[in-house]
Amino acid sequence: MKNASDLREEVDSWRAFNQHLHDLTELARLDDESLRGELETEIAKLEADLERRSFTAMLSGPYDHDDAILAIHAGAGGTDSQDWAEMLQRMYLRWAESRGFDTEILDLTAGEEAGIKSVTIAVSGKYAFGYLRSEKGVHRLVRLSPFDAAHRRHTSFALIEVLPQVTMDEADIEINPGDIKLDVFRSSGAGGQNVQKNSTAVRITHIPTGIVVTCQNERSQTQNREFAMRILRARLLELKQAEKEEERAILRGEYTKAEWGSQIRSYVLHPYQMVKDHRTDHETGNTQAVLDGELDSFMEAYLRAAK
């Protein structure tokens, strides 16, 4: 029913677009000079709509229409990298908010002094995974460190993971109950009333692959286990797809191992201001806007280049 509803909405949208185009064509044939201003305005709207549809048509991957799971991990750089991971968390939450997407923090590990070590966020909205898959990789920050007494320039790294929120019937992934180890524990909190009194947090270990998933949102143990299983299925699906890509790349003779440090994007705050994507060469000098969530131009540049 969901698939039928989505398809019906898509078809109805194109029919409305076609009708709008037909109506404008009929008005133009009247050759009435008094209608020129209205026609120019409506044609501009139509062109903008067509551009948006052209871009959306690129989101045609098997999971592009799905919700997404976004994970951020602080890398090399100590406290600076943990602060950078928290800056990225804010950036993606702002981006999701601007698009009207719903977000929920499923798991968060705070840093010792500042920032976060890692966070896992559920992002729900149409084409959430299609847009966010452009963000997967290592993100590098260059700035004057606020945690360095000498105020020297530091380089920090954080890893972004993006997974589709696949349900049991969507993914061709089977999980043998005997292959998983389930642990429950109390959710960590800020202390006081925020400390979880019951063991609702869940840790699932997939024994064959060694993949470990935790979910410690302040919900019931059943809900946390369900979401942890969903994340595990997404990680196993990613692993399966990566193996296929690796096999294809080896056959083509162009396989290179993806290692830490090969950043996809750099955010430079000193000695100049610039954000540059190294895959597409798309860049902007308005670093604050990007850190406030204005990521669409980078996502579009990547998706167009990938096509």
DRENDO-1510 file (C-alpha; in Angstrom, 1 decimal, always signed):
<recs>
REC; n; res; u; v; w
REC; 1; MET; +0.0; +0.0; +0.0 .
REC; 2; LYS; +2.9; +2.4; +0.8 .
REC; 3; ASN; +4.5; +1.7; -2.6 .
REC; 4; ALA; +1.2; +2.1; -4.4 .
REC; 5; SER; +0.6; +5.4; -2.5 .
REC; 6; ASP; +4.1; +6.7; -3.4 .
REC; 7; LEU; +3.7; +5.8; -7.1 .
REC; 8; ARG; +0.2; +7.4; -7.2 .
REC; 9; GLU; +1.6; +10.6; -5.7 .
REC; 10; GLU; +4.4; +10.6; -8.3 .
REC; 11; VAL; +2.1; +10.0; -11.3 .
REC; 12; ASP; -0.4; +12.7; -10.1 .
REC; 13; SER; +2.4; +15.2; -9.7 .
REC; 14; TRP; +3.6; +14.6; -13.3 .
REC; 15; ARG; +0.0; +14.9; -14.6 .
REC; 16; ALA; -0.4; +18.2; -12.7 .
REC; 17; PHE; +2.9; +19.4; -14.3 .
REC; 18; ASN; +1.7; +18.4; -17.8 .
REC; 19; GLN; -1.6; +20.2; -17.3 .
REC; 20; HIS; +0.3; +23.3; -16.1 .
REC; 21; LEU; +2.4; +23.2; -19.3 .
REC; 22; HIS; -0.7; +22.7; -21.5 .
REC; 23; ASP; -2.5; +25.7; -19.9 .
REC; 24; LEU; +0.5; +28.0; -20.4 .
REC; 25; THR; +0.8; +26.8; -24.0 .
REC; 26; GLU; -2.8; +27.7; -24.6 .
REC; 27; LEU; -2.4; +31.1; -23.0 .
REC; 28; ALA; +0.7; +31.8; -25.2 .
REC; 29; ARG; -1.3; +31.0; -28.3 .
REC; 30; LEU; -3.7; +33.8; -27.5 .
REC; 31; ASP; -0.8; +36.2; -28.3 .
REC; 32; ASP; -2.2; +38.7; -25.8 .
REC; 33; GLU; +0.5; +41.2; -24.8 .
REC; 34; SER; -1.3; +41.9; -21.5 .
REC; 35; LEU; -0.6; +38.3; -20.5 .
REC; 36; ARG; +3.1; +38.5; -21.0 .
REC; 37; GLY; +4.0; +39.3; -17.4 .
REC; 38; GLU; +1.9; +36.5; -16.0 .
REC; 39; LEU; +3.3; +34.1; -18.6 .
REC; 40; GLU; +6.9; +34.9; -17.8 .
REC; 41; THR; +6.3; +34.4; -14.1 .
REC; 42; GLU; +4.6; +31.1; -14.6 .
REC; 43; ILE; +7.2; +29.9; -17.1 .
REC; 44; ALA; +10.0; +30.7; -14.5 .
REC; 45; LYS; +8.1; +28.6; -12.0 .
REC; 46; LEU; +7.7; +25.8; -14.5 .
REC; 47; GLU; +11.4; +25.8; -15.3 .
REC; 48; ALA; +12.3; +25.7; -11.6 .
REC; 49; ASP; +9.9; +22.8; -11.1 .
REC; 50; LEU; +11.4; +20.9; -14.1 .
REC; 51; GLU; +15.0; +21.5; -12.7 .
REC; 52; ARG; +13.9; +20.0; -9.3 .
REC; 53; ARG; +12.2; +17.0; -11.1 .
REC; 54; SER; +15.3; +16.5; -13.2 .
REC; 55; PHE; +17.4; +16.3; -10.1 .
REC; 56; THR; +15.0; +14.0; -8.2 .
REC; 57; ALA; +15.0; +11.7; -11.2 .
REC; 58; MET; +18.7; +11.0; -10.4 .
REC; 59; LEU; +17.6; +9.6; -7.0 .
REC; 60; SER; +16.7; +6.3; -8.6 .
REC; 61; GLY; +18.8; +3.9; -6.6 .
REC; 62; PRO; +17.2; +0.9; -4.9 .
REC; 63; TYR; +17.1; +2.6; -1.5 .
REC; 64; ASP; +17.2; +6.3; -2.5 .
REC; 65; HIS; +13.6; +6.8; -1.5 .
REC; 66; ASP; +14.1; +5.3; +1.9 .
REC; 67; ASP; +14.8; +6.9; +5.3 .
REC; 68; ALA; +18.4; +7.0; +6.4 .
REC; 69; ILE; +20.6; +6.2; +9.3 .
REC; 70; LEU; +23.4; +8.7; +9.8 .
REC; 71; ALA; +26.4; +7.9; +12.0 .
REC; 72; ILE; +29.2; +10.3; +12.9 .
REC; 73; HIS; +32.5; +9.1; +14.4 .
REC; 74; ALA; +35.3; +11.3; +15.7 .
REC; 75; GLY; +38.7; +10.4; +14.2 .
REC; 76; ALA; +42.3; +11.4; +14.8 .
REC; 77; GLY; +42.7; +14.7; +16.6 .
REC; 78; GLY; +41.6; +14.1; +20.2 .
REC; 79; THR; +39.3; +16.7; +21.7 .
REC; 80; ASP; +39.3; +18.8; +18.5 .
REC; 81; SER; +37.9; +15.9; +16.5 .
REC; 82; GLN; +35.3; +15.2; +19.1 .
REC; 83; ASP; +34.2; +18.8; +18.9 .
REC; 84; TRP; +34.3; +18.6; +15.1 .
REC; 85; ALA; +32.0; +15.5; +15.3 .
REC; 86; GLU; +29.5; +17.5; +17.3 .
REC; 87; MET; +29.7; +20.4; +14.8 .
REC; 88; LEU; +28.8; +17.9; +12.1 .
REC; 89; GLN; +25.9; +16.6; +14.1 .
REC; 90; ARG; +24.5; +20.1; +14.4 .
REC; 91; MET; +25.1; +20.7; +10.6 .
REC; 92; TYR; +23.2; +17.6; +9.6 .
REC; 93; LEU; +20.4; +18.2; +12.1 .
REC; 94; ARG; +20.0; +21.8; +10.7 .
REC; 95; TRP; +20.0; +20.4; +7.1 .
REC; 96; ALA; +17.3; +17.9; +8.0 .
REC; 97; GLU; +15.2; +20.5; +9.7 .
REC; 98; SER; +15.4; +22.8; +6.7 .
REC; 99; ARG; +14.0; +20.0; +4.5 .
REC; 100; GLY; +11.2; +19.1; +6.9 .
REC; 101; PHE; +12.8; +15.7; +7.7 .
REC; 102; ASP; +12.2; +14.1; +11.2 .
REC; 103; THR; +15.4; +13.2; +13.2 .
REC; 104; GLU; +15.9; +11.1; +16.2 .
REC; 105; ILE; +19.2; +10.4; +18.1 .
REC; 106; LEU; +19.4; +6.7; +18.6 .
REC; 107; ASP; +22.8; +6.4; +20.3 .
REC; 108; LEU; +25.3; +9.0; +21.5 .
REC; 109; THR; +28.7; +8.7; +23.2 .
REC; 110; ALA; +29.9; +12.0; +24.7 .
REC; 111; GLY; +33.6; +13.1; +24.6 .
REC; 112; GLU; +35.7; +13.3; +27.8 .
REC; 113; GLU; +36.3; +17.1; +27.6 .
REC; 114; ALA; +34.0; +18.3; +24.9 .
REC; 115; GLY; +32.1; +17.2; +21.8 .
REC; 116; ILE; +31.1; +13.6; +21.1 .
REC; 117; LYS; +32.9; +10.4; +20.2 .
REC; 118; SER; +30.0; +9.1; +18.1 .
REC; 119; VAL; +26.3; +9.6; +17.4 .
REC; 120; THR; +23.7; +7.6; +15.4 .
REC; 121; ILE; +20.8; +9.5; +14.0 .
REC; 122; ALA; +17.6; +8.3; +12.3 .
REC; 123; VAL; +16.6; +10.6; +9.5 .
REC; 124; SER; +13.1; +10.2; +8.1 .
REC; 125; GLY; +11.8; +11.8; +5.0 .
REC; 126; LYS; +11.3; +11.3; +1.3 .
REC; 127; TYR; +14.6; +10.6; -0.4 .
REC; 128; ALA; +16.5; +11.0; +2.8 .
REC; 129; PHE; +19.0; +8.3; +2.0 .
REC; 130; GLY; +19.2; +9.5; -1.7 .
REC; 131; TYR; +20.5; +12.9; -0.6 .
REC; 132; LEU; +22.6; +11.8; +2.4 .
REC; 133; ARG; +24.5; +9.1; +0.6 .
REC; 134; SER; +26.6; +11.8; -0.9 .
REC; 135; GLU; +28.0; +12.6; +2.6 .
REC; 136; LYS; +29.5; +9.2; +3.3 .
REC; 137; GLY; +33.3; +9.4; +3.9 .
REC; 138; VAL; +35.9; +11.3; +5.9 .
REC; 139; HIS; +35.3; +15.0; +6.6 .
REC; 140; ARG; +38.3; +17.2; +7.5 .
REC; 141; LEU; +38.4; +20.4; +9.5 .
REC; 142; VAL; +41.3; +23.0; +9.6 .
REC; 143; ARG; +41.0; +25.7; +12.2 .
REC; 144; LEU; +42.7; +27.5; +15.1 .
REC; 145; SER; +42.0; +25.1; +18.0 .
REC; 146; PRO; +40.0; +26.5; +20.9 .
REC; 147; PHE; +41.4; +23.7; +23.0 .
REC; 148; ASP; +45.1; +24.6; +22.4 .
REC; 149; ALA; +46.5; +27.0; +24.9 .
REC; 150; ALA; +48.9; +28.3; +22.2 .
REC; 151; HIS; +45.9; +28.7; +19.8 .
REC; 152; ARG; +47.7; +26.8; +17.0 .
REC; 153; ARG; +46.1; +25.5; +13.8 .
REC; 154; HIS; +44.8; +22.0; +14.1 .
REC; 155; THR; +43.5; +19.5; +11.5 .
REC; 156; SER; +40.6; +17.2; +12.7 .
REC; 157; PHE; +38.8; +14.3; +11.1 .
REC; 158; ALA; +35.4; +12.7; +11.4 .
REC; 159; LEU; +33.9; +9.7; +9.6 .
REC; 160; ILE; +30.3; +9.9; +8.2 .
REC; 161; GLU; +28.4; +6.6; +7.6 .
REC; 162; VAL; +25.1; +6.7; +5.8 .
REC; 163; LEU; +22.8; +3.6; +5.7 .
REC; 164; PRO; +19.3; +3.1; +4.4 .
REC; 165; GLN; +16.7; +2.3; +6.9 .
REC; 166; VAL; +15.7; -1.0; +5.4 .
REC; 167; THR; +12.8; -3.1; +6.8 .
REC; 168; MET; +12.9; -6.9; +7.0 .
REC; 169; ASP; +11.0; -7.4; +3.8 .
REC; 170; GLU; +12.9; -4.7; +1.8 .
REC; 171; ALA; +16.5; -6.1; +2.3 .
REC; 172; ASP; +17.7; -9.4; +1.0 .
REC; 173; ILE; +19.4; -10.0; +4.3 .
REC; 174; GLU; +18.7; -13.0; +6.5 .
REC; 175; ILE; +19.9; -12.9; +10.2 .
REC; 176; ASN; +20.1; -16.2; +12.0 .
REC; 177; PRO; +19.1; -15.7; +15.6 .
REC; 178; GLY; +21.9; -18.0; +16.6 .
REC; 179; ASP; +24.4; -15.6; +15.0 .
REC; 180; ILE; +23.6; -12.7; +17.3 .
REC; 181; LYS; +24.5; -11.9; +20.9 .
REC; 182; LEU; +22.1; -9.6; +22.8 .
REC; 183; ASP; +23.2; -7.5; +25.8 .
REC; 184; VAL; +21.1; -5.1; +27.8 .
REC; 185; PHE; +22.3; -2.3; +30.1 .
REC; 186; ARG; +21.3; +1.0; +31.5 .
REC; 187; SER; +21.3; +4.0; +29.3 .
REC; 188; SER; +24.0; +6.6; +30.1 .
REC; 189; GLY; +22.7; +10.0; +31.0 .
REC; 190; ALA; +23.8; +13.4; +32.4 .
REC; 191; GLY; +23.1; +12.3; +36.0 .
REC; 192; GLY; +20.3; +13.1; +38.4 .
REC; 193; GLN; +16.9; +12.6; +37.0 .
REC; 194; ASN; +18.3; +11.8; +33.6 .
REC; 195; VAL; +19.9; +8.5; +34.7 .
REC; 196; GLN; +18.0; +5.6; +33.3 .
REC; 197; LYS; +16.9; +3.4; +36.2 .
REC; 198; ASN; +16.0; +0.3; +34.0 .
REC; 199; SER; +18.1; -1.7; +31.6 .
REC; 200; THR; +16.6; -0.4; +28.3 .
REC; 201; ALA; +19.7; +0.1; +26.3 .
REC; 202; VAL; +20.6; -2.7; +23.8 .
REC; 203; ARG; +23.8; -3.9; +22.4 .
REC; 204; ILE; +23.7; -6.5; +19.5 .
REC; 205; THR; +26.8; -8.3; +18.3 .
REC; 206; HIS; +26.7; -10.1; +15.0 .
REC; 207; ILE; +29.1; -13.0; +15.7 .
REC; 208; PRO; +30.1; -14.0; +12.1 .
REC; 209; THR; +31.1; -10.4; +11.1 .
REC; 210; GLY; +31.9; -8.9; +14.4 .
REC; 211; ILE; +29.5; -5.9; +13.8 .
REC; 212; VAL; +28.4; -4.3; +17.0 .
REC; 213; VAL; +25.3; -2.1; +17.2 .
REC; 214; THR; +24.1; -0.2; +20.2 .
REC; 215; CYS; +20.8; +1.7; +20.8 .
REC; 216; GLN; +20.3; +3.6; +24.0 .
REC; 217; ASN; +17.6; +6.1; +23.3 .
REC; 218; GLU; +15.3; +6.7; +26.4 .
REC; 219; ARG; +12.7; +4.3; +25.2 .
REC; 220; SER; +11.6; +0.7; +26.0 .
REC; 221; GLN; +14.0; -2.2; +25.6 .
REC; 222; THR; +11.8; -3.6; +22.9 .
REC; 223; GLN; +11.9; -0.4; +20.8 .
REC; 224; ASN; +15.7; -0.2; +21.2 .
REC; 225; ARG; +16.1; -3.8; +20.2 .
REC; 226; GLU; +13.9; -3.3; +17.1 .
REC; 227; PHE; +15.9; -0.3; +16.0 .
REC; 228; ALA; +19.3; -2.0; +16.7 .
REC; 229; MET; +18.2; -4.9; +14.5 .
REC; 230; ARG; +17.2; -2.4; +11.8 .
REC; 231; ILE; +20.7; -0.8; +12.0 .
REC; 232; LEU; +22.3; -4.2; +11.9 .
REC; 233; ARG; +20.4; -5.2; +8.8 .
REC; 234; ALA; +21.5; -1.9; +7.2 .
REC; 235; ARG; +25.1; -2.6; +8.0 .
REC; 236; LEU; +25.0; -6.1; +6.7 .
REC; 237; LEU; +23.4; -4.8; +3.5 .
REC; 238; GLU; +26.2; -2.3; +3.1 .
REC; 239; LEU; +28.8; -5.0; +3.7 .
REC; 240; LYS; +27.2; -7.2; +1.0 .
REC; 241; GLN; +27.1; -4.3; -1.5 .
REC; 242; ALA; +30.7; -3.3; -0.7 .
REC; 243; GLU; +31.8; -6.9; -1.4 .
REC; 244; LYS; +30.1; -6.8; -4.8 .
REC; 245; GLU; +31.6; -3.4; -5.6 .
REC; 246; GLU; +35.0; -4.6; -4.6 .
REC; 247; GLU; +34.7; -7.7; -6.8 .
REC; 248; ARG; +33.6; -5.5; -9.8 .
REC; 249; ALA; +36.5; -3.1; -9.2 .
REC; 250; ILE; +39.0; -5.8; -9.0 .
REC; 251; LEU; +37.7; -7.3; -12.3 .
REC; 252; ARG; +38.0; -3.8; -13.9 .
REC; 253; GLY; +41.6; -3.5; -12.5 .
REC; 254; GLU; +40.8; -0.3; -10.7 .
REC; 255; TYR; +40.4; -1.4; -7.1 .
REC; 256; THR; +41.9; +0.8; -4.4 .
REC; 257; LYS; +41.3; +0.2; -0.7 .
REC; 258; ALA; +39.3; +3.0; +1.0 .
REC; 259; GLU; +41.4; +4.0; +4.0 .
REC; 260; TRP; +41.1; +6.5; +6.8 .
REC; 261; GLY; +42.4; +9.9; +5.8 .
REC; 262; SER; +41.3; +10.0; +2.2 .
REC; 263; GLN; +38.8; +12.8; +2.9 .
REC; 264; ILE; +35.9; +13.6; +0.6 .
REC; 265; ARG; +35.5; +17.2; +1.8 .
REC; 266; SER; +37.6; +19.8; +3.6 .
REC; 267; TYR; +36.3; +22.6; +5.8 .
REC; 268; VAL; +38.9; +25.3; +6.2 .
REC; 269; LEU; +38.3; +28.1; +8.7 .
REC; 270; HIS; +41.9; +29.3; +8.9 .
REC; 271; PRO; +44.0; +30.9; +7.3 .
REC; 272; TYR; +41.1; +31.4; +4.8 .
REC; 273; GLN; +37.5; +30.4; +4.6 .
REC; 274; MET; +36.5; +27.6; +2.2 .
REC; 275; VAL; +34.6; +24.3; +2.0 .
REC; 276; LYS; +35.7; +22.1; -0.9 .
REC; 277; ASP; +34.4; +18.7; -2.0 .
REC; 278; HIS; +37.4; +16.8; -3.4 .
REC; 279; ARG; +35.3; +14.5; -5.5 .
REC; 280; THR; +33.5; +17.2; -7.5 .
REC; 281; ASP; +35.7; +20.3; -6.9 .
REC; 282; HIS; +32.5; +22.1; -5.8 .
REC; 283; GLU; +33.4; +24.8; -3.3 .
REC; 284; THR; +32.2; +27.8; -1.5 .
REC; 285; GLY; +33.7; +30.6; +0.7 .
REC; 286; ASN; +30.6; +30.8; +2.9 .
REC; 287; THR; +31.7; +28.3; +5.5 .
REC; 288; GLN; +29.2; +29.4; +8.1 .
REC; 289; ALA; +26.3; +28.8; +5.8 .
REC; 290; VAL; +27.5; +25.2; +5.2 .
REC; 291; LEU; +28.0; +24.6; +8.9 .
REC; 292; ASP; +24.5; +25.9; +9.4 .
REC; 293; GLY; +23.1; +23.2; +7.1 .
REC; 294; GLU; +23.2; +24.6; +3.6 .
REC; 295; LEU; +24.5; +21.4; +1.9 .
REC; 296; ASP; +22.2; +21.0; -1.1 .
REC; 297; SER; +24.6; +22.4; -3.6 .
REC; 298; PHE; +27.3; +19.9; -2.5 .
REC; 299; MET; +24.8; +17.0; -2.6 .
REC; 300; GLU; +23.5; +18.0; -6.0 .
REC; 301; ALA; +27.1; +18.4; -7.4 .
REC; 302; TYR; +28.0; +14.9; -6.2 .
REC; 303; LEU; +24.8; +13.2; -7.5 .
REC; 304; ARG; +25.2; +14.9; -10.9 .
REC; 305; ALA; +28.9; +13.9; -11.1 .
REC; 306; ALA; +28.0; +10.3; -10.1 .
REC; 307; LYS; +25.4; +10.1; -12.9 .
</recs>
